[in-house]
């Protein structure tokens, strides 16, 4: 048998013989001896099991002294969030107030998610024939925007329009992890009765833990059912618990059913009731970056103050004494008293712009060249801001507003990555806030008989058809308009895209463009002009009718029968 084959034969474990004490105990007290042997075998099995578990397949699963500070505690989504939610939210709000990088991050999200507003256009059509209800759609748009553009109708505080609510919701959601909007109704003649109220996370009543009537659990102001779905919210509507103004009071919390509360958050885990700010992973780094910048500034100020020093020649040591006159101190405009010392007996030396001073023998002036900030300061700050932006879901140029170091390809790729981050956020905002506000507004307009919807009560299919809308996100700018326009023309020719899709990316409603184009063409014809393919205006050919109606009349005259 070869050496390799001999090594491949497994060896049987060595069997230890009972010790003298074990044999004696077995003879005198057999039961105790057997129990002792069972315990010893159980210990051996447990030790073997622990040895097996210690051989981790993943390095991240190893547990040793070098990873003693690496927590391995498991928590549910809410237990992890609610433990630190107040502290993290407070620090995030302070960061927005005092840290320009954090404030710029939040502004970047609002700018790219909402921009000038995510606007709806009614798109009702018959659910069975597909025929568009143009008259209803025009009326729905007219009623909605008459309400949405008037803060006195939209906001219970008379401060925000509908688009302002979109921006405020995204700002609150990105700052503290969630935003709440309460739907209300106030009958009135001047417009729709729908009202919106912005609620901060701090306005949720957190003292109550269970609803005695329903038996549902209440987690920090949100009542949930057995599956974790929100049932109701307990909100301080008429006051703010953190308001410290004189005369402020905190009344009883109001229980508001979930169908009236719009909660904007990103549920990352199952049974997650609360949202956590996206700034949580970068708040510590942002604070340290701000501290580094402040300390660097303090050092630079100290270097600027201590601009020079006087060096003594060792050869003259002991020869000059402490006579202050040898320093060449003289009275000046800044030292009218001519005193050589201040109130604390410190020697004074007054410097003036453009002055020449000859130090006495044995002394020379050493000017301290500023060394702060260092050559690595800019690179370090750029890297830190890049980390903060990436952790918060943006990129460095968006947060720092610095677009000087990017190529066309890099900027294009940056926009693609940014849109990949903000497009889902726009969809989330539309789903959880915008669409529900639109449906409530159109529903109230129909019930208030501001809109005529004869099929509204015929079934759920027709009700959904009346509430249909197309959502127009903010424009996505082109880096190179000429190249993008040429690419879109090629896609249109190959039928790989549509005018609607291209115009939606530019924040323009395609129906408005087509109507405006038709109006311009008709006006040009009435003035004896024509619009060429390149967009230029030119005189219409001789004999061309002045309007489409004249063209139709001329055709009828030419093709009329003699009998007519």
C-alpha positions as CSV (number, residue, x, y, z in Angstrom):
1,X,0.0,0.0,0.0
2,X,1.4,3.4,-1.0
3,X,1.9,6.2,1.4
4,X,-1.0,8.2,-0.1
5,X,-3.4,5.2,0.2
6,X,-2.4,4.7,3.8
7,X,-3.1,8.3,4.6
8,X,-6.5,8.1,3.0
9,X,-7.7,5.4,5.4
10,X,-9.8,7.0,8.2
11,X,-8.7,6.2,11.7
12,X,-11.2,5.1,14.3
13,X,-11.4,7.3,17.3
14,X,-9.4,6.1,20.3
15,X,-11.5,4.5,23.0
16,X,-10.5,5.5,26.5
17,X,-10.6,2.7,29.1
18,X,-12.5,3.5,32.3
19,X,-10.3,4.9,35.0
20,X,-9.7,3.2,38.3
21,X,-12.1,5.6,40.0
22,X,-14.8,4.9,37.4
23,X,-14.4,1.1,37.8
24,X,-14.5,1.4,41.6
25,X,-17.6,3.7,41.4
26,X,-19.3,1.2,39.0
27,X,-18.7,-1.6,41.5
28,X,-19.9,0.4,44.6
29,X,-22.6,2.8,43.1
30,X,-23.6,1.6,39.6
31,X,-26.4,4.2,39.0
32,X,-24.1,7.2,39.8
33,X,-21.4,5.8,37.6
34,X,-23.7,5.4,34.6
35,X,-25.1,9.0,35.2
36,X,-21.6,10.3,35.3
37,X,-20.7,8.6,32.1
38,X,-23.8,10.0,30.4
39,X,-22.9,13.5,31.4
40,X,-19.4,13.1,30.2
41,X,-20.6,11.8,26.8
42,X,-23.1,14.7,26.5
43,X,-20.3,17.2,27.2
44,X,-18.2,15.6,24.5
45,X,-21.0,15.8,22.0
46,X,-21.6,19.5,22.9
47,X,-17.9,20.3,22.5
48,X,-17.8,18.5,19.1
49,X,-20.9,20.5,18.0
50,X,-19.4,23.8,19.0
51,X,-16.2,22.9,17.2
52,X,-18.2,22.1,14.1
53,X,-20.1,25.4,14.3
54,X,-16.9,27.4,14.8
55,X,-15.7,26.4,11.3
56,X,-17.8,29.1,9.6
57,X,-18.4,29.0,5.8
58,X,-18.6,32.8,5.7
59,X,-15.9,35.0,7.1
60,X,-18.5,37.5,8.3
61,X,-20.0,34.7,10.5
62,X,-16.8,34.1,12.5
63,X,-16.9,35.0,16.1
64,X,-13.5,35.6,17.8
65,X,-11.7,38.2,19.8
66,X,-11.1,40.4,16.8
67,X,-14.8,40.7,16.1
68,X,-16.0,41.1,19.7
69,X,-17.3,44.6,19.0
70,X,-19.2,43.5,15.9
71,X,-22.8,43.2,17.0
72,X,-24.7,40.1,15.9
73,X,-28.0,41.0,17.6
74,X,-31.0,40.3,15.5
75,X,-34.0,42.7,15.5
76,X,-37.2,43.2,13.6
77,X,-37.6,46.2,11.4
78,X,-39.7,48.2,13.8
79,X,-37.6,47.3,16.9
80,X,-34.5,48.4,15.1
81,X,-36.0,51.7,13.8
82,X,-38.1,52.8,16.8
83,X,-35.1,52.4,19.2
84,X,-33.2,55.2,17.5
85,X,-35.8,57.0,15.4
86,X,-36.1,60.0,17.7
87,X,-32.4,60.5,18.0
88,X,-31.6,60.0,14.4
89,X,-34.5,62.2,13.2
90,X,-33.4,65.0,15.6
91,X,-29.9,64.9,14.3
92,X,-31.1,64.7,10.7
93,X,-33.2,67.9,11.2
94,X,-30.2,69.6,12.8
95,X,-28.0,68.5,9.9
96,X,-30.4,70.1,7.4
97,X,-30.4,73.3,9.5
98,X,-26.6,73.6,10.1
99,X,-24.7,71.4,7.6
100,X,-24.7,72.6,4.0
101,X,-23.9,69.1,2.6
102,X,-26.9,67.6,4.3
103,X,-29.1,70.5,3.3
104,X,-27.8,70.2,-0.3
105,X,-28.6,66.5,-0.3
106,X,-32.2,67.1,0.7
107,X,-32.5,69.9,-1.8
108,X,-31.1,67.6,-4.5
109,X,-33.7,64.9,-3.8
110,X,-36.5,67.5,-4.0
111,X,-35.1,69.1,-7.1
112,X,-34.8,65.8,-9.1
113,X,-37.9,64.1,-7.7
114,X,-40.4,66.9,-7.8
115,X,-38.7,69.8,-9.5
116,X,-41.4,72.2,-10.9
117,X,-44.1,69.6,-10.0
118,X,-45.5,66.2,-10.9
119,X,-48.7,67.2,-12.6
120,X,-51.8,65.1,-13.6
121,X,-53.9,65.2,-16.8
122,X,-57.3,63.5,-16.9
123,X,-57.3,60.4,-19.1
124,X,-60.8,59.1,-18.7
125,X,-62.1,56.8,-21.4
126,X,-64.8,54.2,-21.7
127,X,-63.5,51.0,-20.1
128,X,-65.2,48.8,-22.8
129,X,-65.0,50.8,-26.1
130,X,-61.8,52.7,-25.3
131,X,-63.3,56.0,-26.5
132,X,-61.9,59.0,-24.7
133,X,-64.3,61.2,-22.7
134,X,-62.8,64.5,-23.9
135,X,-65.4,66.8,-22.4
136,X,-65.1,65.2,-19.0
137,X,-61.3,65.3,-19.1
138,X,-61.2,69.0,-19.9
139,X,-63.6,69.7,-17.0
140,X,-61.6,67.5,-14.6
141,X,-58.4,69.3,-15.5
142,X,-60.1,72.7,-15.1
143,X,-61.6,71.8,-11.7
144,X,-58.5,70.2,-10.3
145,X,-56.1,73.0,-11.2
146,X,-58.5,75.6,-9.9
147,X,-58.2,73.9,-6.6
148,X,-54.6,72.8,-6.7
149,X,-53.1,76.3,-7.5
150,X,-55.0,78.0,-4.6
151,X,-53.3,77.5,-1.2
152,X,-56.4,78.8,0.5
153,X,-58.3,75.8,-0.8
154,X,-55.6,73.2,-0.6
155,X,-53.9,73.7,2.7
156,X,-55.6,74.0,6.1
157,X,-52.7,76.4,6.9
158,X,-53.4,78.4,3.7
159,X,-49.7,78.2,2.8
160,X,-49.1,75.4,0.3
161,X,-50.3,74.6,-3.2
162,X,-50.6,71.0,-4.4
163,X,-47.0,71.1,-5.8
164,X,-45.8,72.6,-2.6
165,X,-47.2,69.6,-0.8
166,X,-45.3,67.3,-3.1
167,X,-42.0,69.1,-2.3
168,X,-42.8,69.2,1.4
169,X,-43.6,65.5,1.4
170,X,-40.4,64.5,-0.3
171,X,-38.4,66.9,2.0
172,X,-39.9,65.4,5.1
173,X,-39.6,61.8,3.8
174,X,-35.9,62.2,3.0
175,X,-35.1,64.0,6.3
176,X,-36.9,61.8,8.8
177,X,-37.8,58.8,6.8
178,X,-41.6,59.4,6.4
179,X,-44.2,62.0,5.6
180,X,-47.8,62.2,6.6
181,X,-50.6,64.1,4.9
182,X,-54.2,64.1,6.3
183,X,-57.1,64.3,3.8
184,X,-60.0,66.5,5.0
185,X,-63.2,68.0,3.7
186,X,-64.8,71.4,4.2
187,X,-68.0,72.3,2.2
188,X,-67.6,75.6,0.4
189,X,-68.9,77.4,-2.6
190,X,-65.6,78.9,-3.9
191,X,-64.0,75.6,-4.8
192,X,-63.6,71.9,-4.0
193,X,-64.0,71.0,-0.4
194,X,-60.9,68.8,-0.3
195,X,-58.2,69.9,2.2
196,X,-54.7,68.7,3.0
197,X,-52.8,68.9,6.3
198,X,-49.1,68.2,6.7
199,X,-48.2,66.2,9.8
200,X,-44.7,65.8,11.2
201,X,-43.6,62.5,12.7
202,X,-43.2,64.3,16.1
203,X,-47.0,64.9,16.1
204,X,-47.8,61.2,16.5
205,X,-49.0,60.3,20.0
206,X,-46.6,57.6,21.2
207,X,-47.9,57.0,24.7
208,X,-50.7,54.5,23.9
209,X,-49.7,51.0,23.0
210,X,-53.0,49.1,22.4
211,X,-56.5,49.9,21.4
212,X,-58.8,48.4,24.0
213,X,-61.8,48.3,21.7
214,X,-60.2,46.6,18.7
215,X,-57.3,44.9,20.5
216,X,-54.9,46.1,17.8
217,X,-51.4,47.1,18.7
218,X,-50.3,50.8,18.5
219,X,-46.7,51.3,17.6
220,X,-45.6,54.9,18.3
221,X,-48.9,56.4,17.2
222,X,-49.8,54.0,14.4
223,X,-52.4,51.3,15.0
224,X,-51.8,48.1,13.0
225,X,-53.8,45.0,12.4
226,X,-52.5,41.4,12.8
227,X,-50.7,41.6,9.5
228,X,-49.0,44.9,10.3
229,X,-51.2,47.0,8.0
230,X,-52.0,50.5,9.3
231,X,-55.6,50.8,10.7
232,X,-55.5,54.3,12.2
233,X,-53.1,57.1,13.2
234,X,-53.1,58.9,16.6
235,X,-52.2,62.5,15.8
236,X,-52.0,65.8,17.6
237,X,-53.8,67.9,14.9
238,X,-54.5,71.1,16.8
239,X,-51.0,71.6,18.3
240,X,-47.4,70.4,18.2
241,X,-46.0,68.5,21.2
242,X,-42.6,70.2,20.8
243,X,-44.1,73.7,20.5
244,X,-42.7,75.8,23.4
245,X,-44.4,79.1,22.5
246,X,-46.3,80.9,25.3
247,X,-49.9,79.7,25.4
248,X,-49.2,76.5,23.4
249,X,-51.1,73.5,24.6
250,X,-51.1,69.8,23.7
251,X,-54.7,68.5,23.5
252,X,-56.0,65.0,23.1
253,X,-54.6,63.0,20.2
254,X,-57.1,62.4,17.4
255,X,-57.7,58.9,16.0
256,X,-57.7,59.2,12.2
257,X,-58.6,56.2,10.1
258,X,-55.9,55.1,7.7
259,X,-57.9,55.8,4.5
260,X,-57.6,59.5,5.3
261,X,-53.8,59.5,6.0
262,X,-51.2,59.4,3.2
263,X,-47.9,58.0,4.5
264,X,-44.9,58.3,2.3
265,X,-42.1,56.0,3.2
266,X,-39.9,53.2,1.8
267,X,-40.6,49.8,3.4
268,X,-37.3,48.0,3.2
269,X,-38.3,45.0,5.4
270,X,-41.4,43.0,6.2
271,X,-43.8,44.4,8.9
272,X,-42.1,47.8,8.8
273,X,-44.4,50.4,10.2
274,X,-42.1,53.4,10.4
275,X,-39.6,54.8,7.9
276,X,-36.0,55.6,8.7
277,X,-34.2,58.5,7.1
278,X,-31.9,57.8,4.2
279,X,-29.4,60.0,5.9
280,X,-28.9,57.6,8.7
281,X,-25.8,55.9,7.2
282,X,-24.0,59.2,6.5
283,X,-24.9,61.5,9.4
284,X,-21.8,60.4,11.4
285,X,-19.5,60.9,8.4
286,X,-21.1,64.3,7.6
287,X,-20.6,65.5,11.2
288,X,-16.9,64.4,11.1
289,X,-16.4,66.1,7.8
290,X,-17.9,69.3,9.1
291,X,-15.7,69.1,12.2
292,X,-12.6,68.5,10.1
293,X,-13.4,71.6,8.0
294,X,-14.0,73.7,11.1
295,X,-10.8,72.6,12.8
296,X,-8.9,73.3,9.6
297,X,-10.4,76.8,9.5
298,X,-9.4,77.4,13.2
299,X,-5.8,76.3,12.4
300,X,-5.7,78.6,9.4
301,X,-6.9,81.5,11.6
302,X,-4.3,80.7,14.2
303,X,-1.5,80.6,11.5
304,X,-2.8,83.9,10.2
305,X,-2.6,85.5,13.7
306,X,0.9,84.2,14.4
307,X,2.4,85.5,11.2
308,X,6.0,86.1,12.4
309,X,8.5,85.4,15.2
310,X,11.7,87.0,16.3
311,X,14.7,84.8,16.5
312,X,17.6,85.5,18.9
313,X,21.2,84.8,17.9
314,X,22.8,82.6,20.5
315,X,26.1,84.5,20.2
316,X,24.3,87.6,21.6
317,X,22.7,85.8,24.5
318,X,23.1,87.7,27.8
319,X,24.4,90.9,26.1
320,X,21.1,92.6,25.3
321,X,19.3,92.2,28.6
322,X,15.6,93.0,29.0
323,X,15.6,96.6,27.9
324,X,12.5,97.0,25.7
325,X,14.0,99.8,23.7
326,X,16.3,97.4,21.9
327,X,13.4,96.0,20.1
328,X,12.9,99.2,18.3
329,X,9.4,99.7,19.7
330,X,8.0,103.1,18.8
331,X,4.7,104.8,19.1
332,X,2.4,104.7,16.1
333,X,-1.1,105.6,15.1
334,X,-2.3,102.3,16.5
335,X,-0.3,102.9,19.7
336,X,-0.8,106.6,20.5
337,X,0.4,106.2,24.1
338,X,3.8,105.0,23.0
339,X,3.7,102.4,25.7
340,X,6.0,99.4,25.1
341,X,3.9,97.0,27.2
342,X,0.2,96.4,27.4
343,X,-1.9,96.2,30.6
344,X,-0.5,92.7,31.3
345,X,3.1,93.7,30.9
346,X,3.4,92.0,27.5
347,X,5.8,93.7,25.1
348,X,4.0,95.5,22.2
349,X,5.2,95.7,18.7
350,X,3.0,97.6,16.3
351,X,3.1,96.8,12.6
352,X,1.7,99.0,9.9
353,X,1.2,98.4,6.1
354,X,4.3,99.2,4.1
355,X,6.5,99.9,7.1
356,X,10.2,99.0,7.2
357,X,11.7,97.8,10.4
358,X,15.3,97.1,11.2
359,X,15.6,94.7,14.1
360,X,18.5,95.3,16.5
361,X,21.7,93.2,16.3
362,X,21.3,89.6,17.2
363,X,17.7,89.3,16.2
364,X,15.9,88.5,13.0
365,X,12.2,88.1,11.9
366,X,11.1,84.7,10.7
367,X,7.9,84.9,8.7
368,X,5.6,81.9,9.1
369,X,4.3,80.7,5.7
370,X,0.7,79.5,5.9
371,X,0.4,75.7,5.6
372,X,-3.4,75.4,6.1
373,X,-5.3,74.1,4.3
374,X,-2.9,71.5,3.1
375,X,-2.7,70.2,-0.5
376,X,-4.8,67.2,0.4
377,X,-7.7,69.2,1.8
378,X,-9.6,69.6,-1.5
379,X,-9.2,65.9,-2.4
380,X,-10.2,64.8,1.1
381,X,-13.3,67.0,1.2
382,X,-14.3,65.8,-2.3
383,X,-14.0,62.2,-1.3
384,X,-16.1,62.8,1.8
385,X,-18.8,64.6,0.0
386,X,-18.8,61.8,-2.6
387,X,-19.3,59.2,0.2
388,X,-22.1,61.3,1.7
389,X,-23.9,61.8,-1.6
390,X,-23.6,58.1,-2.5
391,X,-24.9,57.0,0.8
392,X,-27.9,59.3,0.5
393,X,-28.8,58.2,-3.0
394,X,-27.2,61.0,-5.0
395,X,-23.9,61.8,-6.7
396,X,-21.1,64.2,-5.9
397,X,-22.0,66.9,-8.6
398,X,-25.6,67.1,-7.4
399,X,-24.6,67.7,-3.8
400,X,-21.6,69.9,-4.3
401,X,-22.9,71.6,-7.4
402,X,-19.5,71.0,-9.0
403,X,-19.7,69.9,-12.6
404,X,-16.2,71.0,-13.6
405,X,-14.5,67.6,-13.5
406,X,-16.7,65.5,-15.7
407,X,-16.6,64.5,-19.4
408,X,-19.7,64.2,-21.6
409,X,-19.8,60.4,-21.2
410,X,-19.3,60.7,-17.4
411,X,-22.1,63.3,-17.1
412,X,-24.4,61.2,-19.2
413,X,-23.7,58.2,-17.1
414,X,-24.2,60.2,-14.0
415,X,-27.6,61.4,-15.2
416,X,-28.6,57.8,-16.0
417,X,-27.6,56.6,-12.5
418,X,-29.4,59.6,-10.9
419,X,-32.6,58.9,-12.9
420,X,-32.4,55.3,-11.9
421,X,-32.5,56.5,-8.3
422,X,-35.1,59.2,-8.6
423,X,-37.6,57.5,-11.0
424,X,-38.7,54.9,-8.4
425,X,-39.0,57.7,-5.9
426,X,-41.3,59.6,-8.3
427,X,-43.4,56.5,-8.8
428,X,-43.6,56.1,-5.0
429,X,-44.7,59.7,-4.6
430,X,-47.3,59.3,-7.3
431,X,-48.7,56.1,-5.9
432,X,-48.9,57.0,-2.2
433,X,-49.6,60.8,-2.4
434,X,-50.4,62.3,-5.8
435,X,-52.8,59.7,-7.2
436,X,-54.8,59.5,-3.9
437,X,-55.2,63.3,-3.8
438,X,-56.3,63.3,-7.5
439,X,-58.8,60.6,-6.9
440,X,-60.2,62.4,-3.8
441,X,-60.4,65.7,-5.7
442,X,-62.2,64.3,-8.8
443,X,-64.5,62.2,-6.6
444,X,-65.5,65.2,-4.6
445,X,-66.0,67.3,-7.8
446,X,-68.4,64.6,-9.1
447,X,-70.3,64.4,-5.8
448,X,-70.5,68.2,-5.6
449,X,-71.9,68.2,-9.2
450,X,-69.0,70.3,-10.5
451,X,-68.4,67.5,-13.0
452,X,-71.0,65.6,-15.0
453,X,-70.3,61.8,-14.8
454,X,-73.5,60.0,-15.8
455,X,-71.9,56.5,-15.5
456,X,-70.4,57.1,-12.1
457,X,-72.9,54.9,-10.3
458,X,-73.0,52.1,-12.9
459,X,-70.1,50.1,-11.4
460,X,-66.5,50.0,-10.2
461,X,-65.1,49.8,-13.7
462,X,-66.7,53.1,-14.7
463,X,-65.6,54.8,-11.4
464,X,-62.0,53.7,-12.0
465,X,-62.3,55.0,-15.6
466,X,-63.4,58.4,-14.5
467,X,-60.5,58.6,-12.0
468,X,-57.8,57.7,-14.6
469,X,-55.0,60.2,-15.1
470,X,-51.6,60.5,-16.8
471,X,-48.8,61.8,-14.6
472,X,-46.3,64.2,-16.0
473,X,-42.9,64.2,-14.1
474,X,-40.5,67.1,-14.2
475,X,-38.4,67.5,-17.4
476,X,-35.2,65.5,-17.8
477,X,-32.7,67.9,-19.4
478,X,-30.6,66.8,-22.3
479,X,-26.8,67.3,-22.0
480,X,-26.4,67.5,-25.8
481,X,-29.8,68.6,-27.3
482,X,-28.6,68.3,-30.9
483,X,-27.5,64.7,-30.4
484,X,-30.5,63.7,-28.4
485,X,-32.9,65.3,-30.9
486,X,-31.2,63.4,-33.8
487,X,-31.5,60.1,-31.9
488,X,-35.2,60.7,-31.2
489,X,-35.8,61.4,-34.8
490,X,-34.2,58.1,-35.8
491,X,-36.3,56.3,-33.1
492,X,-39.5,57.9,-34.4
493,X,-38.7,56.8,-38.0
494,X,-38.1,53.2,-36.9
495,X,-41.3,53.3,-34.7
496,X,-39.3,52.5,-31.6
497,X,-40.7,55.4,-29.6
498,X,-43.6,57.9,-29.6
499,X,-44.0,61.7,-29.4
500,X,-45.8,61.1,-26.1
501,X,-42.8,59.4,-24.5
502,X,-40.3,61.9,-25.9
503,X,-42.4,64.9,-24.8
504,X,-43.1,63.4,-21.3
505,X,-39.3,63.2,-20.7
506,X,-39.2,67.0,-21.4
507,X,-42.0,67.7,-18.9
508,X,-44.4,68.6,-21.7
509,X,-47.9,67.2,-22.3
510,X,-48.1,65.8,-25.9
511,X,-51.7,66.9,-26.3
512,X,-50.8,70.5,-25.6
513,X,-48.0,70.3,-28.2
514,X,-50.2,68.9,-30.9
515,X,-53.0,71.4,-30.3
516,X,-50.6,74.3,-30.3
517,X,-49.0,73.0,-33.5
518,X,-52.4,72.8,-35.1
519,X,-53.3,76.3,-34.0
520,X,-50.1,77.8,-35.3
521,X,-50.5,76.0,-38.7
522,X,-54.0,77.3,-39.0
523,X,-53.0,80.9,-38.1
524,X,-50.1,80.8,-40.6
525,X,-52.5,79.6,-43.3
526,X,-55.0,82.4,-42.5
527,X,-52.1,84.9,-42.9
528,X,-50.9,83.5,-46.2
529,X,-47.9,81.8,-44.7
530,X,-46.8,78.2,-44.4
531,X,-44.5,76.4,-42.0
532,X,-41.8,74.5,-43.7
533,X,-40.3,71.2,-42.5
534,X,-37.3,72.9,-41.0
535,X,-39.6,75.2,-38.9
536,X,-39.2,78.3,-41.0
537,X,-42.0,80.5,-42.1
538,X,-42.5,81.2,-45.8
539,X,-45.2,82.8,-48.0
540,X,-47.9,80.3,-49.1
541,X,-47.9,79.3,-52.8
542,X,-50.2,81.3,-55.0
543,X,-53.8,80.0,-55.1
544,X,-53.5,78.3,-51.7
545,X,-56.7,78.8,-49.6
546,X,-56.4,81.0,-46.6
547,X,-57.9,78.5,-44.2
548,X,-58.9,74.8,-44.0
549,X,-62.5,75.8,-44.2
550,X,-61.9,77.7,-47.5
551,X,-60.0,74.7,-48.8
552,X,-63.1,72.5,-48.0
553,X,-65.4,75.0,-49.7
554,X,-63.3,75.1,-52.8
555,X,-63.2,71.3,-53.0
556,X,-66.9,71.1,-52.8
557,X,-67.4,73.8,-55.5
558,X,-65.0,71.9,-57.8
559,X,-66.7,68.6,-57.3
560,X,-70.3,69.7,-57.1
561,X,-72.7,68.1,-59.6
562,X,-74.6,70.2,-62.3
563,X,-77.9,69.3,-60.6
564,X,-76.6,70.8,-57.3
